Each structure stands twice: as C-alpha cells, then as structure tokens.
Amino acid sequence: MTGPVKTYVVGGAVRDALLGFPVKDRDYVVVGATPDQMRAQGFLPVGKDFPVFLHPDTHEEYALARTERKTAPGYTGFSFHASPDVTLEQDLLRRDLTINAIAQDIDGSLIDPYGGRADLDARVFRHVSAAFAEDPVRILRVARFAARFTEFSVAEETLSLMRQMVASGEVDALVPERVWQELSRGLMEAKPSRMFMVLRDAGALARILPEIVALDGVPQPAQHHPEIDTLVHVMMVIDTAARQSASLAVRFAALVHDLGKGTTSTEQWPQHIAHEARSVTLVEALCERLKIPGEVRDLAVMTAREHGNVGRALEMRADTLVKMLERCDAFRKPARFMDLLLASECDARGRTGFEERPFPQRAFLQTVLAAAQSIAAGEIAAAVSAAHPDKPADAIAQAIRAARVAAVAAVMPHKKADPHH
C-alpha cells in the first residue's frame, strides 16, 4: 500500500504492554485505506458490519478506521462509516475506555489523545466520550476489566454514566448469549467478585442477575459464617475458586450455589432451612434465561443440591454415601463429581477465617468413589444373572449396590460405616 496509508497497533495490546503484561493478540487500525487497497495487498475480508481484514501471513486483524452512529437500542444498533478520510483520533474516540484508546505507531511512538496513559498510571477506568452510553455491553466490559485489573477503580463520572444507562433501559436490550459471554470471561479473571460488585454499584446486576442481588444483606448463622452477609460469602467463594484456578463450571457453581438463601422469609433468618431445593429451582431458571451451556448448568444444579451433603460426608453412613454417588451419576461422570467436591471446598473456605482451614471431605469422598468403583460390577452381574434368571435386573442392581456399600464401609475410618444400616 502506498500514499498516506498508516497502520497502528491499538487497544488491549498497547494497554497491556504499558502495564507490563504479556501481549497475546494485536489488533491494528489502518488509516487512509480503502477495502479495495486492502484486498489488493492480499488481506482477507472477514467483517460483516464494517471492514475488518486478516493479514495474509500473520492472520492478525486489521480494521479500517471508522466512525459509528447509534441507530437502535442495544449493542447491535449501530451504523458504521469507514473511509480513507476517517482520522485515527476519530477512530479512537469511539472506543470504550481511555486506557483502550491508545495507539502505537510503527516506530513505537504513542498516540494518546484522550489521556489513556494518565488513567493507566492512576489505575482508573474512564470512558472516552458520551458515546460510551450507546453500547450496553460496555457496562459488562468495564465490570469484567475490574475482575482482571484488580488495582483499578471506576471513575465516578463513568459509574454515573453506567447508572444512567441502566435507568434508560439500555441494559434490558442485551441478549442472553452476550451477557453470558461477558460474565463467563469475567468469572475466569483473577478476582471475579469485583465484576459483580461493579455491576451492583452500577445498578446492572439487579437487571441481569436479580437472584444474586437478592443475597445482599441476607444474614447467615455467625458460628458458621463469620462474614454474616450471604452476598459477601458468595463473593468470597468465587474468589476462592479463582485462587484454585478452577474451571468455568466450578466458578459458576460457586456463584449460584446458595441462591435459595435469597428467598428465605425474614422470620427464618439467619437460618435457611431447605434452601438447597430452592437454590436448584432458581439455578435452573437462571441457566435457561441466560442460555448457559449444559455442562455448566448441570454442575451448578448439582452443587446447589449437594454442597451441604458434601460438607456432612464424614458423618454419613456407607449406604447414604453410595446413594449420593448414584444421585450424582458419579460412576459415569467421575470428573464432574470431582468438580462438585472442588466447588464444595471453595464454599467451605469462602468464609471469614476459614480460608486456609482443611476440608478433609474432598479427599474422603474421592476415596469413597474409588472404593465404590473398585468392585467388579460385570462379574457380579454375571453371577446374579445366572442365579436369578427370572428377574435379574433388580437383583443385579441390588447386588452391585450392596458390594459398593461394603467397599465404601471398608475405607471409612469412623463408627457409622455399618453397611447394613
């Protein structure tokens, strides 16, 4: 390409480099070019709504400098204008935060028309312009950035603008898939609780996840929960899961495991009798509303139902433990059962003063599952089928369960291991 065409690195790559973080992906903006010029240089067009191209060798994204105009509610309601006369400053002006509106020339010099470097130094998220208010996804993005950049705070004027966006109904135009995309990314950051606190402070959490807001201020028994507040507890649990480098499914299960406590009548506070069953109903409805993937949903439902049982596992009888394994489908899906144990451990440690307390239930239930898995189910089935040819199915199931109970009882260190109870 010739003439006044110039290419700049923009956005997250510049931001992360200035913060000293490793740069994984680079995005480029091209000023002064036309789509025909890009194609003539071998770039492959991929953008549907505006001209974005893949470099023929590196496959990195190159977007033509563009401006945009709001045309309808929601994050898709925009029209874009890309032409050689759009300046770099105009392109940067449409970006969300000042720290994402810094460009770097090919010689390494920075173009920072909106004070991004100063806000990086001050550790502040600040919107570039009033156009921020036109895209409700930006509320989710700021909250997600808060979970990643844990030393940053949201500028008061930006938080005020986010509140105005919520009040105007912009957040209600978000589609479930996009909400989940941003929430799932934020859950995988270093301190996911910060995402939910920013969303709460902006008023957006009540629109997106009212089940979580319902936990705010709900008390729990102080002897078990020194932090008292259920929302505080849940935020501690998801941060514990993050410190454990847990999977997305475990982190989401940690987030929603206690939803039922938000529906306990105030007369029952701080007790929350039968909250597990109410949690299951709420988790199922939430997952359907946000179109959450099945494997994430299934672990969340199981954790809501079983985390109390996992905590009581050391006091259970062998037959009760085997029933729990069967209920959790642990023999067919042992990895998911292990995720349940990890989520339950995060729940136990997500309490003030309990952060480093041992959770022997996890290792114990791993041993219990291994013992139950060790029986020769095929051999038992063959023997019972030969002995009871008329009604083998029920007899086989009973014999396998009895063998599992006996195997579990053999590894239990306490007196309640009697397999005949």
C-alpha positions in Angstrom: 0.0 0.0 0.0 1.3 3.5 -0.8 0.4 7.1 -0.1 -0.9 8.4 3.2 -1.9 5.0 4.5 -0.7 4.3 8.0 -1.1 1.3 10.3 -1.2 1.4 14.1 -1.4 -1.1 16.9 -4.5 -0.3 19.1 -6.4 -1.3 22.1 -5.6 -4.1 24.5 -2.2 -4.8 23.1 -0.9 -1.3 23.7 -2.6 -1.2 27.2 -1.2 -4.5 28.3 2.3 -3.7 27.1 2.3 -0.4 29.0 1.1 -2.3 32.1 4.0 -4.8 31.7 1.6 -7.7 30.9 2.3 -10.2 28.2 0.6 -9.3 24.9 -1.2 -12.2 23.3 -3.1 -10.7 20.4 -2.5 -7.5 18.5 -5.3 -5.5 16.7 -4.5 -2.9 14.1 -6.3 0.0 12.7 -5.5 1.2 9.2 -5.9 4.9 8.4 -6.3 6.2 4.8 -7.0 2.9 3.1 -10.0 1.5 1.1 -11.3 -2.0 1.1 -10.0 -2.4 -2.4 -6.5 -1.4 -1.4 -6.6 -4.0 1.5 -7.7 -6.8 -0.8 -5.1 -5.8 -3.4 -2.4 -6.4 -0.7 -3.7 -9.9 0.0 -5.8 -9.1 3.1 -8.8 -11.3 3.6 -12.1 -9.5 4.4 -13.9 -11.0 7.4 -16.0 -8.2 8.8 -19.8 -8.4 8.3 -20.8 -4.9 9.6 -17.6 -3.0 8.9 -14.3 -3.6 7.0 -12.1 -5.9 9.0 -9.3 -7.9 7.3 -6.9 -10.7 8.2 -3.3 -10.3 7.4 -2.3 -12.8 4.6 0.7 -14.1 6.7 0.1 -13.5 10.4 -3.8 -13.7 10.3 -3.9 -10.8 12.7 -6.9 -8.4 12.4 -6.6 -5.1 10.6 -9.7 -2.8 10.7 -10.2 0.3 8.7 -10.5 3.4 10.7 -14.2 4.1 11.2 -16.8 6.1 13.0 -20.2 4.9 14.2 -23.7 6.2 14.8 -26.4 4.9 17.1 -29.4 3.8 15.1 -31.4 1.5 17.5 -31.4 0.2 21.1 -28.9 -2.4 22.3 -25.4 -3.3 21.3 -26.2 -4.1 17.7 -28.0 -0.8 16.9 -25.1 0.9 15.1 -24.2 2.0 11.6 -20.6 2.3 10.7 -18.7 4.6 8.4 -15.2 3.6 7.2 -13.4 5.6 4.6 -9.9 7.0 3.9 -10.8 10.3 5.4 -11.6 9.0 8.9 -8.7 10.0 11.2 -7.0 8.0 13.9 -8.4 10.3 16.6 -11.9 9.8 15.3 -11.5 6.1 15.4 -10.1 6.2 19.0 -12.9 8.4 20.1 -15.5 5.7 19.6 -13.7 3.3 21.9 -14.9 2.4 25.4 -12.2 3.4 27.9 -9.3 5.8 27.7 -6.9 3.0 28.5 -8.1 1.2 25.4 -7.9 4.3 23.2 -4.1 4.5 22.9 -2.5 3.7 19.6 1.2 2.9 18.8 2.9 3.9 15.5 5.2 1.5 13.7 8.2 3.4 15.2 6.9 2.7 18.7 5.6 6.2 19.5 2.3 6.5 21.2 -0.8 8.5 20.1 -2.9 9.2 23.2 -5.4 11.9 22.5 -7.8 11.1 25.4 -5.5 10.7 28.4 -5.2 6.9 28.5 -1.7 6.8 29.8 -2.6 9.1 32.8 -5.5 6.9 33.6 -3.3 3.8 33.4 -0.9 5.4 35.9 -3.8 6.4 38.1 -5.4 2.9 37.7 -8.7 4.3 36.6 -11.4 3.1 34.2 -12.7 6.2 32.5 -15.0 6.4 29.4 -13.6 8.2 26.4 -16.8 10.1 25.4 -20.5 10.2 25.8 -20.8 7.6 23.0 -20.0 5.1 25.8 -23.6 5.2 26.7 -24.8 3.9 23.4 -23.5 0.4 23.9 -24.7 -1.5 27.0 -22.1 -4.2 26.5 -19.6 -1.7 27.8 -21.1 -1.9 31.3 -20.3 -5.6 31.2 -16.8 -5.0 29.8 -15.9 -2.4 32.5 -17.1 -4.9 35.2 -15.0 -7.6 33.5 -11.9 -5.4 33.4 -12.4 -4.8 37.1 -12.1 -8.5 37.7 -8.9 -8.6 35.7 -7.2 -5.4 36.6 -7.7 -5.7 40.3 -6.0 -2.4 41.3 -8.2 -0.3 39.0 -11.3 1.6 40.1 -14.1 3.0 38.0 -14.1 6.8 37.6 -17.1 8.4 39.4 -18.3 10.0 36.2 -18.1 6.7 34.3 -20.1 4.9 37.1 -22.7 7.7 37.0 -23.0 7.2 33.2 -23.4 3.5 33.7 -26.2 4.1 36.2 -27.9 6.4 33.7 -27.6 3.6 31.0 -29.3 1.2 33.4 -32.1 3.7 34.2 -32.7 4.3 30.5 -33.3 0.6 29.8 -30.2 0.1 27.6 -29.1 -3.0 29.7 -32.5 -4.6 29.1 -31.7 -4.8 25.3 -28.7 -7.1 26.0 -29.2 -10.6 24.5 -28.6 -13.6 26.9 -25.7 -15.0 24.8 -23.8 -11.8 25.0 -24.4 -11.4 28.8 -23.1 -14.9 29.3 -20.1 -14.3 27.1 -19.0 -11.4 29.2 -19.9 -12.9 32.6 -18.1 -16.2 31.7 -14.9 -14.2 30.8 -15.1 -12.2 34.0 -15.6 -15.3 36.1 -12.2 -16.6 34.7 -10.3 -13.5 35.8 -8.2 -13.1 38.8 -10.8 -11.7 41.2 -14.3 -12.3 39.7 -16.1 -10.7 42.7 -15.0 -7.3 41.5 -17.1 -7.8 38.3 -20.2 -8.4 40.3 -19.6 -5.5 42.7 -19.1 -3.1 39.8 -22.3 -4.4 38.2 -24.1 -4.0 41.5 -22.8 -0.4 42.0 -24.0 0.5 38.5 -27.4 -1.0 39.1 -27.0 -3.5 36.3 -26.7 -6.6 38.5 -30.4 -6.2 39.5 -31.4 -6.4 35.8 -29.0 -9.1 34.8 -28.8 -11.4 37.8 -31.5 -10.4 40.3 -31.0 -13.7 42.1 -27.5 -12.6 43.1 -28.7 -9.2 44.3 -31.3 -10.9 46.4 -28.5 -12.3 48.6 -27.2 -8.8 49.5 -27.7 -8.2 53.2 -29.2 -11.7 53.9 -27.7 -12.9 57.2 -26.4 -16.4 58.0 -25.6 -18.1 61.3 -22.5 -16.4 62.7 -21.0 -19.6 64.1 -20.7 -21.0 60.6 -20.4 -17.7 58.6 -18.5 -15.0 60.5 -18.9 -12.8 57.4 -22.7 -13.0 58.1 -23.8 -11.5 54.7 -24.7 -14.1 52.1 -23.6 -12.0 49.2 -20.2 -11.4 50.9 -19.9 -15.1 51.4 -20.7 -15.9 47.7 -18.2 -13.3 46.5 -15.6 -15.0 48.8 -16.4 -18.4 47.4 -15.9 -17.3 43.7 -12.6 -15.6 44.6 -11.6 -18.8 46.3 -12.4 -20.8 43.2 -10.3 -18.3 41.2 -7.3 -18.8 43.5 -7.7 -22.6 42.9 -7.5 -22.0 39.2 -10.9 -23.7 38.9 -12.7 -24.3 35.7 -15.6 -22.0 34.5 -18.1 -24.6 35.5 -16.8 -24.7 39.1 -16.7 -21.0 39.3 -20.2 -20.6 38.1 -21.4 -23.3 40.5 -19.7 -21.4 43.3 -21.5 -18.2 42.3 -25.0 -19.8 42.3 -24.8 -22.5 45.0 -26.7 -20.5 47.7 -29.3 -18.7 45.6 -32.1 -20.2 47.7 -31.0 -18.2 50.7 -32.3 -15.1 49.0 -35.8 -16.5 49.1 -35.9 -17.4 52.8 -38.5 -15.5 54.7 -37.1 -12.9 57.2 -38.8 -14.7 60.1 -36.5 -17.6 59.5 -33.2 -15.6 59.4 -30.4 -16.4 59.9 -31.4 -20.0 59.3 -32.1 -21.1 55.8 -34.0 -24.4 56.1 -34.4 -26.2 52.7 -32.6 -23.5 50.8 -30.9 -26.2 48.7 -34.1 -27.2 47.0 -35.0 -23.6 46.4 -31.5 -23.0 45.0 -31.9 -25.8 42.5 -35.1 -24.2 41.1 -33.5 -20.8 40.9 -30.4 -22.1 39.2 -32.4 -24.0 36.6 -34.4 -20.9 35.8 -31.3 -18.6 35.6 -29.5 -21.0 33.3 -32.5 -21.2 31.0 -32.8 -17.5 30.9 -29.1 -16.8 30.1 -28.8 -19.9 27.8 -25.9 -21.2 29.8 -24.2 -24.3 28.4 -25.4 -27.7 29.6 -22.3 -28.9 31.3 -22.0 -25.6 33.2 -25.7 -25.8 34.2 -25.5 -29.4 35.3 -22.6 -28.9 37.7 -24.3 -25.7 39.1 -27.6 -27.6 39.8 -25.7 -30.5 41.4 -23.6 -28.2 43.6 -26.7 -26.3 44.7 -28.4 -29.5 45.7 -25.4 -31.4 47.2 -22.9 -29.0 48.7 -24.4 -29.4 52.1 -24.3 -33.2 51.8 -20.6 -33.0 50.8 -19.9 -31.0 53.9 -21.6 -33.6 56.1 -20.0 -36.6 54.3 -17.8 -37.5 57.2 -20.9 -38.2 59.3 -22.7 -40.2 56.7 -23.3 -44.0 56.6 -21.8 -46.1 53.8 -25.2 -46.7 52.2 -26.0 -42.9 52.3 -22.7 -42.2 50.6 -23.3 -44.7 47.8 -26.8 -43.2 47.3 -25.1 -39.7 46.9 -22.7 -41.2 44.3 -25.6 -42.7 42.4 -27.6 -39.5 42.6 -24.6 -37.5 41.2 -24.1 -40.0 38.4 -20.5 -40.3 39.8 -19.8 -43.7 38.3 -20.5 -42.5 34.7 -19.2 -39.0 35.2 -16.4 -39.1 37.9 -14.7 -35.9 36.6 -17.9 -33.9 37.2 -18.2 -35.3 40.7 -14.6 -34.1 41.4 -15.7 -30.7 40.3 -18.6 -30.9 42.7 -16.1 -31.6 45.5 -13.9 -28.7 44.5 -16.9 -26.3 44.4 -17.9 -27.5 47.8 -14.4 -27.0 49.2 -14.5 -23.4 47.8 -17.8 -22.9 49.6 -16.4 -24.2 52.9 -13.3 -21.9 52.6 -15.1 -18.9 51.3 -15.8 -17.7 54.8 -14.0 -15.2 57.1 -11.3 -17.1 59.0 -11.9 -20.3 57.1 -9.8 -19.5 54.1 -7.0 -22.0 55.0 -9.0 -24.5 57.1 -8.6 -28.1 55.9 -11.5 -29.6 54.0 -11.0 -33.4 54.5 -14.4 -34.2 52.9 -12.9 -33.7 49.5 -10.2 -36.4 49.9 -12.6 -38.6 51.8 -15.2 -38.6 49.0 -12.5 -39.2 46.4 -11.5 -42.3 48.4 -15.2 -43.3 48.7 -15.7 -43.1 45.0 -12.5 -45.0 44.2 -13.7 -47.8 46.6 -17.1 -48.0 45.1 -15.6 -48.1 41.6 -13.3 -50.9 42.5 -15.9 -53.6 42.7 -16.2 -56.0 39.7 -19.7 -55.0 38.6 -19.5 -57.1 35.5 -18.7 -60.2 37.4 -21.4 -59.5 40.0 -23.9 -59.0 37.2 -23.0 -62.3 35.5 -23.2 -64.3 38.7 -26.6 -62.8 39.8 -28.0 -63.2 36.3 -27.1 -66.9 36.4 -28.6 -67.4 39.8 -31.7 -65.3 39.2 -32.7 -65.8 35.5 -36.3 -64.8 36.0 -35.8 -61.3 37.5 -32.1 -60.4 37.0 -32.4 -56.6 36.6 -33.5 -55.7 40.1 -31.3 -58.4 41.7 -28.2 -57.2 39.8 -28.7 -53.6 40.8 -29.2 -54.6 44.5 -26.1 -56.9 44.4 -23.9 -54.2 42.9 -25.1 -51.6 45.4 -24.5 -54.0 48.3 -21.0 -54.6 47.0 -20.4 -50.9 46.7 -21.7 -50.2 50.2 -19.4 -52.9 51.6 -16.4 -51.5 49.7 -17.1 -48.0 51.0 -17.6 -49.2 54.5 -14.2 -50.8 54.4 -12.5 -47.5 53.8 -14.5 -45.5 56.3 -12.5 -44.5 59.5 -15.5 -43.9 61.8 -18.1 -46.0 63.5 -21.0 -45.1 61.2 -19.6 -47.4 58.5 -22.1 -50.2 59.1 -23.1 -51.2 55.6 -26.3 -52.9 56.9 -27.9 -49.6 58.1 
